[in-house]
Amino acid sequence: MVAMNSPIPPEPCGWLPAAPPVLLVPGYLNSGPDHWQSHWEKRWPQVRRVDLGSWDAPDRELWQERFQAALQTCSEPPLVVAHSLGCLVVADHQARGALAPVAAALLVAPPDPGQPEAPVAIRGFGPVDRGRFKVPGLVVTSSNDPFAAEAFVLDLAQAWGLNTHSLGPCGHINADSGLGEWREGLGLLAELQAAAGKPGLHG
C-alpha cells in the first residue's frame, strides 16, 4: 500500500475538526492519562471516548455492541480514532455491514491476537476480520511494535483496502512511546477528514 506523508501542524497545535464528532476507541486496558488519546479527549470537547466496558477482560461481542451504541448517539457519522485492540472493533464493524455509519477511520497499531506473545485476554479477537473497509481510512504502524509484526499489519491494511503510514521504531504507539499529544497524528486525522469531505475549523 502507499504510505501517506503528512505535515506536522505548527505550534501551537490548535487544530481538530469542528465537525463531525470524533470517537476514540481504546484497546485492551483502556488508554491511560498519558496516552495521546487521553490528551485529545481532554483538549477538545467534540472528542469523546467509547466506553467499551470490561477493559481488562475484553469481549468481542460486547465491545461491538457498545461501539454500535456509541455510534448511534452521534448526530452525524463520526471520525473514529482507534488504538490497538480498538482497531479490531472497527474492523468487525465494517465487516458486519456497518449498521451505524462512520465518516472515516484512523487505526493506530492494530495487534495480532494470534501471535504467541499476545495477551490471553485478547485472543478472542482472532482471527482478525479482513473485510474491505467501506469508508476512508489509514493504518498507522510501528516497526518495533511488540504486539504485531509490521508485516502482519501491512498485510492487514492491504486486505482492508487502506493506506498505511509508518512511524518507524515507535513501540506500540502508546503512552510508553512518549508521543505526548501526538501532533503528527492530528495531521493524519486532518487528512482523513478532508478525504471524508467534512469541513473543519480551517476547512
Rosetta blueprint (number, residue, H / E / L):
1 M L
2 V L
3 A E
4 M L
5 N L
6 S L
7 P L
8 I L
9 P L
10 P L
11 E L
12 P L
13 C L
14 G L
15 W L
16 L L
17 P L
18 A L
19 A L
20 P L
21 P L
22 V E
23 L E
24 L E
25 V E
26 P L
27 G L
28 Y L
29 L L
30 N L
31 S L
32 G L
33 P L
34 D L
35 H L
36 W H
37 Q H
38 S H
39 H H
40 W H
41 E H
42 K H
43 R H
44 W L
45 P L
46 Q L
47 V E
48 R E
49 R E
50 V L
51 D L
52 L L
53 G L
54 S L
55 W L
56 D L
57 A L
58 P L
59 D L
60 R H
61 E H
62 L H
63 W H
64 Q H
65 E H
66 R H
67 F H
68 Q H
69 A H
70 A H
71 L H
72 Q H
73 T L
74 C L
75 S L
76 E L
77 P L
78 P L
79 L E
80 V E
81 V E
82 A E
83 H E
84 S L
85 L H
86 G H
87 C H
88 L H
89 V H
90 V H
91 A H
92 D H
93 H H
94 Q H
95 A H
96 R L
97 G L
98 A L
99 L L
100 A L
101 P L
102 V L
103 A L
104 A E
105 A E
106 L E
107 L E
108 V E
109 A L
110 P L
111 P L
112 D L
113 P L
114 G L
115 Q L
116 P L
117 E L
118 A L
119 P L
120 V H
121 A H
122 I H
123 R H
124 G H
125 F H
126 G L
127 P L
128 V L
129 D L
130 R L
131 G L
132 R L
133 F L
134 K L
135 V L
136 P L
137 G E
138 L E
139 V E
140 V E
141 T E
142 S L
143 S L
144 N L
145 D L
146 P L
147 F L
148 A L
149 A L
150 E H
151 A H
152 F H
153 V H
154 L H
155 D H
156 L H
157 A H
158 Q H
159 A H
160 W H
161 G L
162 L L
163 N E
164 T E
165 H E
166 S E
167 L L
168 G L
169 P L
170 C L
171 G L
172 H L
173 I L
174 N L
175 A H
176 D H
177 S H
178 G L
179 L L
180 G L
181 E L
182 W L
183 R H
184 E H
185 G H
186 L H
187 G H
188 L H
189 L H
190 A H
191 E H
192 L H
193 Q H
194 A H
195 A H
196 A L
197 G L
198 K L
199 P L
200 G L
201 L L
202 H L
203 G L
